[in-house]
Amino acid sequence: MGPARRRLEGADKDYPARSFRACLRRRGIKATIPERVDQLAGRRRRRERPCGFDRAVYRRRNVVERCFHRLNQWRGIATRYDKQPGRYLAAITLDSTLIWLDT
């Protein structure tokens, strides 16, 4: 994929599989995925070391995820009613400004 994919710093707990981590590693992306409790127990049973997890990076990622969630609460943005890029950008800018003023 393109350079934008290389900037990925984390993923949800929905993607902790070994195959996903290996795919990220092949692309040169450091995975910051928290492991689920059942997977940690399995690693302990097999005497493997847990995967690296940077809590600060995951926190920053969570802020971005929450922002996307708030933007998608606007039906026009979530369903992309405005097909023209300028109008869509204006809607995102307006919603982002309202979110910024709300905090």
N, C-alpha and C positions, 0 to 999 in steps of 0.2 A: 504494500500500500504506500501512500505518499508520506511526506514528512510530517503531516499533521498527526499521524498515528504514533509517531515516535515521541510525541509530547505527553502521551498518556502516563499518568503517575499512579493510578490506582484503579480498583474495580470493586464492585460490591461483593458481599458474601455469597452472592448468587453464582459467582464464577471462580470458585476455589479449586477446581479440578486440576489435576497434574497436567493434562493435555493443554489446558488454557494457559497455565503458567509456562509450560515449555514453548508454546507459540509466542508468548510475550518475550521470553528469553531469546528466542531465535531472531526476533526483530530488534533486539537490543534495548528492550523496555524493562525497567526494574519494576517488578510487581509489588504492589503494596495492598495486598488483599488479606484481611483478617481471616483466620481459619475458624471454622465452626467447631463447636465443642466436641462433637462426635468425631471429627477428623483429628483433632488434637489427641483424643483418647486413643485413636488408632495408631497415630504416630508414636505415642508413648509405648503402646503394646509392641510395636515393631522396632522400638529403640531407635527411631529416627529423630533427627533434630527438627524442631518446628521451623517453618519458613519465616524469613525476615518480615517484620511488620513495623513500619514507621508511623506512629500514632499522629505526629504533627502533619505529615503529608495527607493522611487519611482525613484529618479534620478539615484541612483546606479544601479537599475534594468534596466534603459534605456541604460546605458553604455554597459551592457551585451547584450541587445537586438541588439544594433547597431553593436557590434562585430560579433554576429551570422549572421547578415545581410551581413556584409562585407565578412565573410567566405563563405557564400552561393553564392557569386557572381562568385566564381570559379565553373565552371560547373562540374568538376570532383569531387568536394566535395559535391555539392548540390545533384547530382544524384548518388553519391557513386559508381563511376566506378570501383575503386579498391576494390575488395571484401576482400583482405587480410588485416587484422588489422594493420600490420606493415607499409604497403604502405599507407593506409589511414591516419594513425597517422603522417607519414612523410609529406604527403600533407598538413595536418592541421598545422603541425609545420612550414613548409615552408611558408605557407600563413600567419600564425600569425606573423612570423618574418618579412615578407614584410610589413604587416600592422604596426607593431611596428616601423620599420625603416621609414615608410612614415609619421608618426606623429611627 
